[in-house]
Amino acid sequence: MSTLPDVRRSHETGSPFDALRQYRPDGTEFWSGRDLCPLMGYGRWERFADAIDRAKIAARNTGMDVTSHFRASAKMVARSQGGGTPQEDVQLTRQAAYLVAMNGDPRKREIADAQAYFVVRTMQAEVAVPVQPTMSSIDVLRHALDRIEEAQQEAANATLLARTVTARVDAIEGHYDEFAALGYAKLHKLRTDRPYLIRLGKAATAAMRTEGQEPRKRQDATFGQINVYPTWALDEALLQLEGNA
């Protein structure tokens, strides 16, 4: 099968994500990380590669085959003097691209658009929602929600949902993309002893400060005032702690 973008489907939905979709010889759909990088609001590949690394951690902790869903590849980039040069790239399956979008900053309009697109596409695949060319994304989402209760959820998705709900309750969260160190550790089945959580929190704080941000404060009935961190900061902190282990 062709590995060219599926342009025909982009005409059906009008989504730029559809226009960038490609297929492996076995029929598996995928997106080039290099193509998605600017579409998700990233100006530098290095920053987007960090987001991919965070998504890999989430994938690994839910039992996904990381090698298959995040397949290393190369993309030929044209040079001004002619010809092309290969650059590092990653083939992201729909599930992988979904995780990358969900690990991004939801305050970015581009990330919000990517989350909406891949949430709808994932729901369609899981509940087999019939889609008409004239249906809007909102209509598709409503149909998906009507049938989601009747669908058999994949074990990995159910496990991830259960862990996430537990972690968010533990974190006393005000926003779905924020966790206390304890909630994040429970979600990813990490150590929950106090020394480790302190190290995790300090590393997350350092990651936020490189972006000019500070942890948000929350009041907890048991622990008093605690820090909560965006997912991306905790993911970077985990990568740092694993690298120093």
C-alpha positions as CSV (number, residue, x, y, z in Angstrom):
1,M,0.0,0.0,0.0
2,S,1.0,3.6,-0.5
3,T,2.7,5.5,2.3
4,L,1.6,8.8,0.8
5,P,-0.7,11.1,2.9
6,D,-4.4,10.0,2.6
7,V,-5.5,13.2,0.8
8,R,-8.9,11.8,-0.2
9,R,-10.0,11.5,3.4
10,S,-8.9,15.1,4.1
11,H,-11.5,16.2,1.6
12,E,-14.1,14.2,3.5
13,T,-13.4,15.7,6.9
14,G,-11.5,18.9,6.2
15,S,-9.0,17.9,8.9
16,P,-5.3,18.6,8.3
17,F,-4.6,15.5,10.4
18,D,-6.4,13.3,7.9
19,A,-4.3,14.9,5.1
20,L,-1.1,13.8,6.9
21,R,-2.2,10.2,7.6
22,Q,-0.2,7.5,5.9
23,Y,-0.3,3.7,5.8
24,R,2.3,0.9,6.4
25,P,2.4,-2.0,3.9
26,D,0.3,-4.1,6.4
27,G,-2.4,-1.4,6.4
28,T,-1.6,0.2,9.8
29,E,-2.3,3.9,9.7
30,F,0.4,6.2,11.1
31,W,1.5,9.8,11.2
32,S,5.1,11.1,10.7
33,G,6.3,12.9,13.9
34,R,8.0,15.5,11.7
35,D,4.7,16.2,10.0
36,L,2.8,16.5,13.3
37,C,5.4,18.6,15.0
38,P,4.3,22.0,13.6
39,L,0.6,21.0,13.5
40,M,0.7,20.4,17.3
41,G,2.3,23.9,17.9
42,Y,5.9,22.9,18.3
43,G,8.5,25.1,16.7
44,R,11.5,22.8,17.4
45,W,11.7,19.1,16.8
46,E,13.7,18.6,20.1
47,R,10.7,19.8,22.1
48,F,8.3,17.6,20.2
49,A,10.7,14.7,20.7
50,D,10.5,15.3,24.4
51,A,6.7,15.0,24.2
52,I,7.1,11.7,22.3
53,D,9.3,10.4,25.1
54,R,6.7,11.2,27.7
55,A,4.1,9.5,25.6
56,K,6.3,6.4,25.4
57,I,6.4,6.3,29.2
58,A,2.6,6.3,29.3
59,A,2.4,3.6,26.6
60,R,5.0,1.4,28.3
61,N,3.0,1.6,31.6
62,T,-0.2,0.6,29.9
63,G,1.3,-2.5,28.3
64,M,1.5,-1.1,24.7
65,D,4.1,-2.4,22.3
66,V,6.2,0.8,22.2
67,T,8.4,-0.4,19.3
68,S,5.4,-1.0,17.1
69,H,3.4,2.2,18.0
70,F,6.5,4.5,18.0
71,R,8.5,3.1,15.1
72,A,11.8,4.9,14.5
73,S,12.3,6.1,10.9
74,A,13.9,8.9,8.9
75,K,12.4,11.6,6.8
76,M,14.1,13.2,3.8
77,V,14.2,17.0,4.1
78,A,15.0,19.1,1.1
79,R,18.2,21.2,1.2
80,S,18.4,24.7,-0.3
81,Q,21.4,23.7,-2.4
82,G,19.4,20.7,-3.8
83,G,18.9,17.1,-2.9
84,G,17.8,16.0,0.5
85,T,19.2,14.9,3.9
86,P,17.7,12.3,6.2
87,Q,16.5,13.5,9.6
88,E,15.3,11.5,12.7
89,D,11.6,10.8,12.6
90,V,9.1,8.5,14.3
91,Q,6.1,6.8,12.8
92,L,3.2,7.3,15.3
93,T,0.2,5.0,15.2
94,R,-3.2,6.5,16.0
95,Q,-2.8,5.3,19.6
96,A,0.7,6.8,19.9
97,A,-0.3,10.1,18.4
98,Y,-3.3,10.2,20.8
99,L,-0.9,9.8,23.7
100,V,1.4,12.5,22.4
101,A,-1.5,14.9,22.1
102,M,-2.8,14.0,25.6
103,N,0.6,14.6,27.1
104,G,0.8,18.1,25.5
105,D,-0.1,21.4,27.0
106,P,-4.0,21.7,26.7
107,R,-3.7,25.5,26.8
108,K,-2.2,25.4,23.3
109,R,-4.9,25.7,20.6
110,E,-3.0,23.3,18.4
111,I,-2.8,20.6,21.2
112,A,-6.5,21.1,21.9
113,D,-7.3,20.5,18.2
114,A,-5.0,17.4,18.1
115,Q,-6.7,16.0,21.3
116,A,-10.1,16.5,19.8
117,Y,-9.2,14.9,16.6
118,F,-7.5,11.8,18.1
119,V,-10.2,11.4,20.8
120,V,-12.9,11.3,18.1
121,R,-10.9,8.9,15.9
122,T,-10.1,6.6,18.8
123,M,-13.8,6.5,19.8
124,Q,-14.8,5.8,16.3
125,A,-12.4,2.8,16.2
126,E,-13.5,1.5,19.5
127,V,-17.2,1.7,19.1
128,A,-17.4,1.5,15.3
129,V,-19.4,4.7,14.9
130,P,-20.8,5.1,11.3
131,V,-19.6,8.4,10.0
132,Q,-21.3,10.3,7.2
133,P,-19.2,12.8,5.2
134,T,-21.5,15.7,6.3
135,M,-21.2,14.9,10.0
136,S,-19.4,17.4,12.2
137,S,-16.9,16.4,14.8
138,I,-19.4,17.3,17.5
139,D,-22.0,15.0,15.8
140,V,-19.5,12.2,15.6
141,L,-18.6,12.7,19.3
142,R,-22.3,12.6,20.3
143,H,-22.8,9.4,18.4
144,A,-19.7,7.9,20.0
145,L,-20.9,8.8,23.5
146,D,-24.3,7.3,22.8
147,R,-22.8,3.9,21.9
148,I,-19.7,3.9,24.2
149,E,-21.7,2.3,27.1
150,E,-22.5,-0.6,24.9
151,A,-19.0,-1.2,23.6
152,Q,-16.5,-3.7,24.9
153,Q,-13.5,-1.6,26.1
154,E,-10.1,-2.9,25.5
155,A,-8.4,-4.2,28.7
156,A,-5.5,-1.7,28.4
157,N,-7.8,1.3,28.1
158,A,-9.9,0.1,31.0
159,T,-6.8,-0.3,33.2
160,L,-5.5,3.1,32.2
161,L,-8.8,4.7,33.0
162,A,-9.1,3.0,36.4
163,R,-5.5,4.1,37.3
164,T,-6.1,7.6,36.2
165,V,-9.3,8.1,38.1
166,T,-7.6,6.7,41.3
167,A,-4.6,9.0,40.8
168,R,-6.7,12.0,40.2
169,V,-8.8,11.4,43.4
170,D,-5.6,11.0,45.3
171,A,-4.2,14.2,43.9
172,I,-7.4,16.2,44.8
173,E,-7.1,17.6,41.3
174,G,-8.6,20.8,40.0
175,H,-7.5,20.2,36.4
176,Y,-7.4,16.9,34.5
177,D,-3.8,17.5,33.4
178,E,-2.3,18.0,36.8
179,F,-1.2,15.6,39.5
180,A,0.3,15.6,42.9
181,A,3.5,13.6,43.1
182,L,1.7,10.8,45.0
183,G,-1.1,10.5,42.5
184,Y,1.4,10.5,39.5
185,A,3.5,7.8,41.3
186,K,0.4,5.6,41.9
187,L,-0.8,6.0,38.3
188,H,2.6,4.8,36.9
189,K,3.2,2.2,39.6
190,L,6.3,4.0,40.9
191,R,7.7,4.1,44.4
192,T,5.5,6.1,46.9
193,D,7.9,6.5,49.8
194,R,8.4,10.1,50.9
195,P,12.1,10.5,49.8
196,Y,11.3,9.4,46.3
197,L,8.2,11.6,46.1
198,I,10.3,14.6,47.3
199,R,12.9,13.9,44.6
200,L,10.2,13.6,42.0
201,G,8.6,16.9,43.1
202,K,11.9,18.8,43.1
203,A,12.7,17.5,39.6
204,A,9.3,18.5,38.3
205,T,9.7,21.9,39.8
206,A,13.0,22.4,38.1
207,A,11.5,21.3,34.8
208,M,8.7,23.9,35.2
209,R,11.1,26.7,36.1
210,T,13.0,26.2,32.8
211,E,9.7,27.2,31.2
212,G,9.2,30.1,33.6
213,Q,6.4,28.3,35.5
214,E,5.9,27.3,39.2
215,P,3.9,24.5,40.7
216,R,0.3,25.2,41.6
217,K,-0.7,25.0,45.3
218,R,-3.7,22.9,46.4
219,Q,-5.2,22.4,49.9
220,D,-5.4,18.8,51.0
221,A,-7.4,17.8,54.1
222,T,-4.8,15.2,55.1
223,F,-1.5,16.7,54.0
224,G,-2.3,20.4,54.1
225,Q,-0.9,22.5,51.2
226,I,0.6,20.4,48.5
227,N,2.1,21.1,45.1
228,V,0.5,19.8,41.8
229,Y,2.4,19.7,38.6
230,P,1.4,19.4,34.9
231,T,1.8,16.0,33.4
232,W,4.7,17.0,31.1
233,A,6.7,18.3,34.1
234,L,6.3,15.0,36.0
235,D,7.1,13.0,32.8
236,E,10.4,15.0,32.4
237,A,11.1,14.5,36.1
238,L,10.6,10.7,35.8
239,L,12.9,10.6,32.8
240,Q,15.6,12.4,34.7
241,L,15.3,10.2,37.8
242,E,15.4,7.1,35.6
243,G,18.5,8.4,33.9
244,N,20.2,9.0,37.2
245,A,19.2,5.6,38.6
